[in-house]
Amino acid sequence: MTNGDLRYQYARLSVSEKLIAINVLVFIVMGLITALISPSVENWFALPKDFFDFLMQPWSIVTYSFLHGGIFHILWNMYVLYVAGRILLNLFDGRRFLNIYFLGVILGGLLFLLSYNIFPSLIGVNASLIGASAGVMAVLIFVCTYIPNQEVRLFIFNVKLWQIGLFVVLMDLVQIPMGGNVGGRIAHLGGALLGYMYARQLFNGRDIGEGFSNFIDAIANLFKKSEKKAPMKTVYKNKQATASKRAANHDKETHQKKIDAILDKISKSGYESLSKAEKDFLFKAGKED
């Protein structure tokens, strides 16, 4: 397969699938680096538990999420991300998916950092944080909160999303006092909290990730080359083109109103209340975004 084919296949992936591909690629590359160069390279990207060490590598609040401790660690995270990501992207666009995921990563990392600097039982423990679990939990708990009564197939049983969300959160809460991966479980709860709050605020018409999106856009704009000003020229408006543009805008508004009406129906009656036509329309709309 040529580079052109790989780029084409990558471009066809959804946002969640692209994120999975990047995680797998980083896992392979880091495995080669630690085996051939030095295992200590990973320390530059893992989130340290000491606050002053974190100040020396602030990027680690995000980069830690691309590192994984083993094949089963990454397989489980990517499987859950794939399943929960498909559900979320049937409801919202990729921009909101990334908001939920990375805000979950950041909040999970901050809770890990805070816990290891204020709880006496953790202060002396040598630990660092790796793994995408906080972001994955944010996506999972978001869909479990937003469409709690939606049923999914789990082995041979049908269970509701709220039951899955409650189970995974309780598992982390129960296992924290037992020791073993305490920092990871604290990060999971941070991601879960973000996913829950994001969904609840969205019910109230407030997107808490909007500021994060604007911040990322502002940073991206700093790296863009300043565009050269084009020479001034006379522009003659084409009446037919203007009419076509108005018609396109009207179609876009109608399309968005239909999406909003379906999402409102989901928030009131659950995803299962949608007709097949509404589900198909929502799925196609998610793919277009």
ChimeraX attribute file (.defattr): number of C-alpha atoms within 10 A of each C-alpha:
attribute: neighborCount
match mode: 1-to-1
recipient: residues
	/A:1	5
	/A:2	7
	/A:3	8
	/A:4	9
	/A:5	10
	/A:6	11
	/A:7	10
	/A:8	11
	/A:9	10
	/A:10	14
	/A:11	11
	/A:12	11
	/A:13	14
	/A:14	20
	/A:15	21
	/A:16	22
	/A:17	17
	/A:18	14
	/A:19	17
	/A:20	21
	/A:21	15
	/A:22	13
	/A:23	21
	/A:24	19
	/A:25	13
	/A:26	15
	/A:27	19
	/A:28	13
	/A:29	12
	/A:30	20
	/A:31	18
	/A:32	13
	/A:33	15
	/A:34	13
	/A:35	10
	/A:36	9
	/A:37	11
	/A:38	11
	/A:39	13
	/A:40	10
	/A:41	12
	/A:42	16
	/A:43	15
	/A:44	16
	/A:45	21
	/A:46	25
	/A:47	29
	/A:48	27
	/A:49	24
	/A:50	16
	/A:51	14
	/A:52	10
	/A:53	11
	/A:54	17
	/A:55	11
	/A:56	11
	/A:57	15
	/A:58	16
	/A:59	14
	/A:60	22
	/A:61	23
	/A:62	19
	/A:63	18
	/A:64	24
	/A:65	25
	/A:66	23
	/A:67	23
	/A:68	24
	/A:69	12
	/A:70	11
	/A:71	11
	/A:72	10
	/A:73	14
	/A:74	20
	/A:75	14
	/A:76	12
	/A:77	20
	/A:78	23
	/A:79	13
	/A:80	16
	/A:81	25
	/A:82	18
	/A:83	13
	/A:84	21
	/A:85	24
	/A:86	17
	/A:87	18
	/A:88	23
	/A:89	23
	/A:90	19
	/A:91	24
	/A:92	18
	/A:93	17
	/A:94	20
	/A:95	15
	/A:96	17
	/A:97	21
	/A:98	19
	/A:99	23
	/A:100	27
	/A:101	27
	/A:102	24
	/A:103	24
	/A:104	30
	/A:105	29
	/A:106	23
	/A:107	23
	/A:108	33
	/A:109	31
	/A:110	17
	/A:111	18
	/A:112	26
	/A:113	23
	/A:114	15
	/A:115	19
	/A:116	23
	/A:117	16
	/A:118	10
	/A:119	10
	/A:120	10
	/A:121	10
	/A:122	15
	/A:123	14
	/A:124	10
	/A:125	10
	/A:126	10
	/A:127	19
	/A:128	17
	/A:129	26
	/A:130	27
	/A:131	25
	/A:132	30
	/A:133	30
	/A:134	33
	/A:135	32
	/A:136	29
	/A:137	32
	/A:138	35
	/A:139	32
	/A:140	28
	/A:141	28
	/A:142	28
	/A:143	23
	/A:144	25
	/A:145	20
	/A:146	25
	/A:147	23
	/A:148	19
	/A:149	19
	/A:150	19
	/A:151	17
	/A:152	12
	/A:153	9
	/A:154	10
	/A:155	7
	/A:156	6
	/A:157	9
	/A:158	11
	/A:159	15
	/A:160	17
	/A:161	21
	/A:162	18
	/A:163	13
	/A:164	17
	/A:165	20
	/A:166	13
	/A:167	12
	/A:168	16
	/A:169	17
	/A:170	12
	/A:171	11
	/A:172	18
	/A:173	16
	/A:174	10
	/A:175	13
	/A:176	15
	/A:177	9
	/A:178	9
	/A:179	9
	/A:180	10
	/A:181	14
	/A:182	20
	/A:183	23
	/A:184	23
	/A:185	23
	/A:186	23
	/A:187	32
	/A:188	31
	/A:189	25
	/A:190	26
	/A:191	33
	/A:192	28
	/A:193	20
	/A:194	29
	/A:195	28
	/A:196	24
	/A:197	16
	/A:198	25
	/A:199	24
	/A:200	16
	/A:201	12
	/A:202	15
	/A:203	14
	/A:204	8
	/A:205	9
	/A:206	12
	/A:207	15
	/A:208	18
	/A:209	19
	/A:210	12
	/A:211	11
	/A:212	15
	/A:213	14
	/A:214	11
	/A:215	12
	/A:216	11
	/A:217	11
	/A:218	11
	/A:219	10
	/A:220	10
	/A:221	11
	/A:222	9
	/A:223	8
	/A:224	8
	/A:225	7
	/A:226	8
	/A:227	6
	/A:228	6
	/A:229	6
	/A:230	6
	/A:231	5
	/A:232	6
	/A:233	6
	/A:234	5
	/A:235	6
	/A:236	6
	/A:237	8
	/A:238	8
	/A:239	9
	/A:240	9
	/A:241	10
	/A:242	11
	/A:243	11
	/A:244	11
	/A:245	12
	/A:246	12
	/A:247	12
	/A:248	12
	/A:249	12
	/A:250	12
	/A:251	12
	/A:252	12
	/A:253	12
	/A:254	12
	/A:255	13
	/A:256	13
	/A:257	12
	/A:258	15
	/A:259	19
	/A:260	12
	/A:261	10
	/A:262	21
	/A:263	19
	/A:264	13
	/A:265	14
	/A:266	19
	/A:267	15
	/A:268	12
	/A:269	14
	/A:270	17
	/A:271	21
	/A:272	13
	/A:273	15
	/A:274	16
	/A:275	11
	/A:276	10
	/A:277	9
	/A:278	15
	/A:279	17
	/A:280	13
	/A:281	16
	/A:282	21
	/A:283	17
	/A:284	12
	/A:285	18
	/A:286	20
	/A:287	15
	/A:288	10
	/A:289	13
